[in-house]
Amino acid sequence: MKIAVIALGKIGLPLAVQFARKGHEVVGVDVNPSTVDLVNRGIEPFPGEAGLQDLLSELIPAGRLRATTDYADAVPGADVVVVVVPLFVDEVTAEPDFGWMDAATESLGRTLTEGTLVAYETTLPVGTTRTRWKPALERASGLVEGRDFHLVFSPERVLTGRVFADLRRYPKLIGGISAEGARRAMNFYASVLDFDERPDLPRPNGVWDLGSAEAAELAKLAETTYRDVNIGLANQFARYAATAGIDVYRVIEAANSQPYSHIHQPGIAVGGHCIPVYPRLYLWNDPEASVVRAARAANAGMPDYAIGLLEGAFGDLAGARVAVLGAAYRGGVKETAFSGVFGTVDAVRLRGGVPLVHDPLYSDEELLRLGFTPYHLGDPVDAAVVQSDHAEYRALSPSDLPGIKVFVDGRRVSSPEAWDGVAYRLIGRAAASA
């Protein structure tokens, strides 16, 4: 098959590589000329994806994969077009911003030819595939969906850093606008993916047809919104447990020993492109979803809560130098999308403190561009807050943070024993039991 992949980001490029390694001719389209140049030279544009560089080094010289900025070079005559253009959410209104996707869909429609299967993989509000992309593609192409081309939604379900492993582990969900489109999508994804044995699943791992594009859209929103709600509940338990002198981690471990309880872990923040964003897409469809809204508010308030713990142990933070450890939204991943670092830094500033940010994945220049004052381990500091669970932070001790008086462990990377003479605070444990 000839396959076009629109947007060669942290999901799109590994997908293009996966399709090419299965023997197909793949052309990737990206608006960034630098990304296109790096891919065509066989160089991964964003280091950190397991196995990606080795596969690029194999597939690019073999002519199985190439990149372009020109839709007209990639889309005409394609058997399948997979769209992985990002959808953004306005940080103030929490409404989806379709700007990039609308532009990509317009360019795709103008170059679309008969017989092509179009699959959107970007997470979307329910109904978007049918009510937005179908008419937009028909309008731009002059073709009719269900007759001249077919349209499906098939959500990506992978985490950056382990995309190839996740493609094997999780069922590939699809939902078509028409039965014929769904049939073609089933055949396509079955031909480009391999699946691990999953005896824990109710049916064999593989491509699962959910019956409609809307069901597939909701499935992705449901799985990510569940995680946000679950974490929000864990954070509520943690805040209460701390006031009652209870160790919430023992409570969660005990509760989860019963097979119907799956409580997640509390923490300083929920970040990334998925968990804090997709509940907002769900709320866009279902604004009366009070449980979802309350969980999102609970999680968004955790950075301020963590700095409240710091203030309670330290006292007045005016002028205090506070090291925020970790700019990334999660350990080992160089990405700040919706990271808790922003709320944590704001909460320190609001109390008159001087926030300094450290992250082993970011240079001083990169931290400055993000609006932060860089901190270096070994420099004097009054307090520290762990925001990212980087492996490097598990070995920290007071000697790494000279002068430290309070250590707030927002990610449970350490223990009180490592902080002799320092007030150690952990979300979900009262100070006396921390």
PEMOPE-V177005 format. One record per pair of residues at least 12 apart in sequence whose ideal C-beta (glycine too) atoms are under 8 Angstrom apart, sorted by the first residue. I is the first residue (numbers start at 1). J is the second residue. If there is no record, write none. Layout:
# PEMOPE-V177005
((I:J) (I:J))
This chain:
# PEMOPE-V177005
((1:24) (1:25) (1:79) (1:80) (1:188) (1:191) (2:24) (2:25) (2:27) (2:77) (2:78) (2:79) (2:80) (3:16) (3:19) (3:24) (3:25) (3:26) (3:27) (3:78) (3:79) (3:80) (3:81) (3:82) (3:192) (4:26) (4:27) (4:28) (4:29) (4:74) (4:75) (4:78) (4:80) (4:81) (4:82) (5:19) (5:26) (5:27) (5:28) (5:29) (5:81) (5:82) (5:84) (6:28) (6:29) (6:71) (6:81) (6:82) (6:83) (6:84) (6:85) (6:104) (6:108) (7:29) (7:30) (7:83) (7:84) (7:85) (7:86) (7:104) (8:28) (8:29) (8:30) (8:35) (8:36) (8:39) (8:45) (8:67) (9:30) (9:46) (9:84) (9:86) (10:46) (10:49) (10:160) (10:163) (11:84) (11:121) (11:156) (11:158) (11:160) (11:163) (12:28) (12:30) (12:82) (12:84) (13:28) (13:39) (13:44) (13:45) (13:46) (13:49) (13:52) (14:49) (14:52) (14:158) (14:163) (14:164) (14:167) (15:82) (15:84) (15:121) (15:156) (15:163) (16:28) (16:65) (17:52) (17:55) (17:56) (17:59) (17:65) (18:163) (18:164) (18:167) (18:192) (18:193) (19:82) (19:192) (20:59) (20:64) (20:65) (21:55) (21:58) (21:59) (21:64) (22:191) (22:192) (22:193) (23:64) (24:64) (24:192) (25:64) (26:64) (26:65) (26:66) (27:65) (27:66) (27:67) (27:68) (27:73) (27:74) (27:78) (28:65) (28:66) (28:67) (28:68) (28:74) (29:67) (29:68) (29:69) (29:70) (29:71) (29:73) (29:74) (29:75) (30:67) (30:69) (31:69) (32:69) (33:69) (35:67) (36:67) (36:68) (36:69) (39:56) (39:60) (39:65) (39:66) (39:67) (40:60) (40:66) (40:67) (41:60) (42:56) (42:57) (42:60) (42:61) (43:56) (44:56) (48:160) (48:161) (48:333) (48:334) (49:160) (49:161) (49:163) (50:161) (50:162) (50:163) (50:164) (50:165) (51:164) (52:163) (52:164) (71:107) (71:108) (71:110) (71:111) (72:111) (74:111) (75:108) (75:111) (75:112) (75:113) (75:116) (76:111) (76:112) (76:113) (77:113) (78:113) (78:116) (79:115) (79:116) (79:117) (79:188) (80:116) (80:117) (80:118) (80:119) (80:188) (81:108) (81:112) (81:116) (81:117) (81:118) (81:119) (82:119) (82:121) (83:101) (83:104) (83:105) (83:108) (83:118) (83:119) (83:120) (83:121) (83:122) (84:121) (84:122) (84:156) (85:100) (85:101) (85:104) (85:122) (86:100) (86:101) (86:122) (86:273) (87:100) (87:101) (87:122) (87:123) (87:124) (87:281) (88:100) (89:277) (89:280) (89:281) (94:280) (94:283) (94:284) (95:280) (95:284) (96:125) (96:280) (96:281) (96:284) (98:132) (101:122) (102:136) (105:133) (105:136) (105:137) (105:140) (106:136) (106:140) (108:137) (108:140) (109:136) (109:137) (109:138) (109:139) (109:140) (109:141) (110:140) (110:141) (112:137) (112:140) (112:141) (112:143) (112:149) (114:143) (114:148) (114:149) (115:148) (115:149) (116:149) (116:150) (117:149) (117:150) (117:151) (117:152) (117:181) (117:184) (117:185) (117:188) (118:133) (118:137) (118:149) (118:150) (118:151) (118:152) (119:151) (119:152) (119:153) (119:154) (119:174) (119:185) (119:188) (120:133) (120:151) (120:152) (120:153) (120:154) (121:153) (121:154) (121:155) (121:156) (122:156) (123:155) (123:156) (123:217) (123:220) (123:221) (123:224) (123:274) (123:277) (123:278) (123:281) (124:153) (124:217) (124:281) (125:217) (125:221) (125:281) (125:282) (125:284) (125:285) (126:214) (126:217) (126:218) (126:221) (126:282) (126:285) (127:214) (127:217) (127:285) (128:217) (129:151) (129:152) (129:153) (129:175) (129:177) (129:213) (129:214) (129:217) (130:177) (130:213) (130:214) (133:151) (134:151) (134:177) (137:149) (137:151) (145:177) (145:178) (145:181) (146:177) (146:178) (146:180) (146:181) (150:176) (150:177) (150:178) (150:180) (150:181) (150:184) (150:185) (151:176) (151:177) (151:181) (151:213) (152:174) (152:175) (152:176) (152:177) (152:181) (152:182) (152:184) (152:185) (152:213) (152:216) (153:174) (153:175) (153:213) (153:216) (153:217) (154:172) (154:173) (154:174) (154:175) (154:185) (154:189) (154:216) (155:173) (155:216) (155:217) (155:219) (155:220) (157:170) (157:172) (157:173) (157:220) (157:223) (158:170) (160:333) (160:335) (161:332) (161:333) (167:193) (167:194) (168:193) (168:194) (168:195) (168:196) (169:195) (169:196) (169:198) (169:205) (170:205) (171:195) (171:198) (171:201) (171:205) (171:206) (171:207) (171:208) (172:189) (172:193) (172:195) (172:206) (172:207) (172:208) (173:208) (173:210) (173:216) (173:219) (173:220) (174:186) (174:189) (174:207) (174:208) (174:209) (174:210) (174:216) (175:209) (175:210) (175:211) (175:212) (175:213) (175:214) (175:215) (175:216) (175:217) (176:209) (176:212) (176:213) (177:213) (182:209) (182:211) (185:207) (185:209) (186:207) (186:209) (189:207) (190:206) (190:207) (193:207) (220:278) (221:278) (221:279) (221:281) (221:282) (222:282) (224:274) (224:275) (224:278) (224:279) (225:278) (225:279) (225:282) (225:292) (227:264) (227:275) (228:270) (228:275) (228:276) (228:278) (228:279) (228:292) (228:295) (228:296) (228:299) (229:279) (229:291) (229:292) (229:295) (230:262) (230:263) (230:264) (231:264) (231:265) (231:266) (231:267) (231:270) (231:275) (231:295) (231:299) (232:294) (232:295) (232:296) (232:298) (232:299) (233:263) (233:264) (233:295) (234:248) (234:252) (234:263) (234:264) (234:265) (234:266) (235:266) (235:267) (235:298) (235:299) (235:302) (235:427) (236:298) (237:251) (237:252) (237:263) (237:266) (237:428) (238:266) (238:427) (238:428) (239:305) (239:427) (239:428) (241:428) (241:429) (241:430) (242:427) (242:428) (242:429) (242:430) (243:430) (244:430) (245:430) (245:432) (245:433) (246:430) (247:428) (247:429) (247:433) (248:266) (248:428) (248:429) (249:265) (249:412) (249:428) (249:429) (252:265) (265:412) (266:302) (266:427) (266:428) (267:302) (267:410) (267:411) (267:412) (267:427) (268:302) (268:303) (268:306) (268:340) (268:344) (268:385) (268:386) (268:387) (268:410) (268:411) (268:427) (269:299) (269:302) (269:303) (269:329) (269:339) (269:340) (269:341) (269:343) (269:344) (269:387) (269:410) (270:299) (270:300) (270:302) (270:338) (270:340) (271:329) (271:330) (271:336) (271:337) (271:338) (271:339) (271:340) (272:329) (272:330) (272:335) (272:337) (272:338) (272:339) (273:335) (273:337) (273:338) (276:296) (276:299) (276:300) (276:338) (277:338) (279:292) (279:295) (279:296) (280:296) (283:296) (300:343) (302:340) (302:343) (302:427) (303:340) (303:342) (303:343) (303:344) (303:346) (303:347) (303:387) (304:343) (304:347) (304:350) (305:427) (306:344) (306:347) (306:385) (306:408) (306:410) (306:427) (307:344) (307:347) (307:348) (307:351) (307:385) (307:408) (308:347) (309:408) (309:425) (309:427) (310:322) (310:383) (310:385) (310:406) (310:408) (310:425) (311:351) (312:425) (313:406) (313:408) (313:423) (313:425) (313:431) (314:382) (314:383) (314:405) (314:406) (314:423) (316:352) (317:348) (317:351) (317:352) (317:353) (317:383) (318:351) (318:352) (318:353) (319:352) (319:353) (319:354) (320:352) (320:353) (320:354) (320:382) (320:383) (321:353) (321:354) (321:356) (321:380) (321:381) (321:382) (321:383) (322:348) (322:353) (322:354) (322:355) (322:356) (322:381) (322:382) (322:383) (322:384) (322:385) (323:356) (323:357) (323:358) (323:375) (323:381) (323:383) (323:384) (323:385) (323:401) (324:341) (324:344) (324:345) (324:348) (324:355) (324:356) (324:357) (324:358) (324:372) (324:375) (324:384) (324:385) (324:387) (325:358) (325:359) (325:384) (325:385) (325:386) (325:387) (325:388) (325:390) (325:393) (325:396) (326:341) (326:358) (326:359) (326:386) (326:387) (326:388) (326:389) (326:390) (326:393) (326:411) (327:339) (327:341) (327:357) (327:359) (327:361) (327:362) (327:367) (327:370) (327:372) (327:387) (327:388) (328:341) (328:359) (328:361) (328:362) (328:388) (328:390) (329:341) (329:388) (330:388) (330:389) (331:388) (331:389) (331:390) (331:391) (331:411) (332:361) (332:390) (332:391) (333:361) (334:361) (334:362) (336:370) (339:387) (339:388) (340:387) (340:410) (341:357) (341:372) (341:387) (341:388) (344:385) (344:387) (344:410) (345:357) (345:372) (348:385) (353:383) (354:373) (355:372) (355:373) (356:372) (356:373) (356:374) (356:375) (356:381) (357:370) (357:372) (357:373) (357:374) (357:375) (358:374) (358:375) (358:376) (358:377) (359:388) (359:390) (360:390) (360:392) (361:390) (377:396) (377:400) (377:401) (378:400) (378:402) (379:402) (380:402) (380:403) (381:401) (381:402) (381:403) (381:404) (382:403) (382:404) (382:405) (382:406) (383:404) (383:405) (383:406) (383:407) (383:408) (384:401) (384:404) (384:406) (384:407) (384:408) (385:408) (385:410) (386:407) (386:408) (386:409) (386:410) (386:411) (386:413) (386:414) (387:410) (387:411) (388:411) (389:411) (389:412) (389:413) (390:413) (393:411) (393:413) (393:414) (394:413) (394:414) (396:413) (396:414) (396:418) (397:418) (397:419) (398:419) (398:420) (398:421) (398:422) (404:422) (405:422) (405:423) (406:422) (406:423) (406:424) (406:425) (407:419) (407:422) (407:423) (407:424) (407:425) (408:425) (408:426) (409:424) (409:425) (409:426) (409:427) (410:427) (412:426) (412:427) (416:434))
